[in-house]
Amino acid sequence: MDQLSSVFTSLSDPTRRDILTALGRGSLTAGQLADLFPISKAAMSHHFNVLKSAGLVRTERRGQSIVY
């Protein structure tokens, strides 16, 4: 899958669009983001990985937290 297709695939999911909207207001940890959505942490992890592979989010480890 090329980069453009990856971006459109990522954006096709409403939860991923909502994650990006939340991140548009500022950086959040994975836990803070997970608290905003009524889905499992495993499902959130999948969404994070899709967004990262499309180049739509960056991560930074701060201690035991991952910040997006």
C-alpha positions in Angstrom: 0.0 0.0 0.0 1.4 3.4 -0.9 1.5 6.4 1.4 -1.5 8.1 0.0 -3.6 5.0 0.1 -2.5 4.4 3.7 -3.6 8.0 4.7 -7.0 7.6 3.1 -7.5 4.2 4.7 -6.6 5.7 8.1 -9.0 8.5 7.6 -11.8 6.3 6.6 -12.5 5.3 10.2 -14.5 7.7 12.3 -12.6 6.7 15.5 -9.3 7.6 13.9 -10.7 10.9 12.7 -11.8 11.6 16.3 -8.4 10.7 17.6 -6.8 13.2 15.2 -9.3 15.8 16.2 -8.4 15.3 19.9 -4.7 15.5 19.0 -5.4 18.7 17.1 -5.9 20.4 20.5 -2.5 19.2 21.8 -0.4 16.2 22.7 -2.0 13.5 24.8 -0.8 10.2 26.3 -2.1 6.9 25.0 -4.0 6.5 28.3 -5.6 10.0 28.0 -6.7 9.2 24.5 -8.1 5.8 25.5 -10.2 7.5 28.2 -11.9 9.5 25.5 -13.3 6.5 23.7 -15.6 3.6 24.8 -13.5 0.9 23.2 -10.8 -1.5 24.5 -7.2 -0.5 24.9 -6.3 -3.2 22.3 -8.6 -1.5 19.8 -7.1 1.9 20.6 -3.6 0.4 20.1 -4.7 -0.8 16.6 -6.0 2.6 15.7 -2.7 4.2 17.0 -0.6 1.8 14.9 -2.7 2.5 11.7 -2.3 6.3 12.3 1.5 5.9 12.9 2.1 3.7 9.8 0.3 6.3 7.7 2.5 9.0 9.1 -0.4 10.9 10.7 0.8 10.9 14.3 4.2 10.9 16.0 5.0 9.3 19.3 7.4 10.1 22.1 8.2 8.0 25.1 8.1 10.0 28.4 8.9 7.6 31.2 6.3 4.9 31.1 3.9 6.9 28.9 3.7 7.2 25.1 2.7 10.7 24.1 1.0 11.3 20.7 
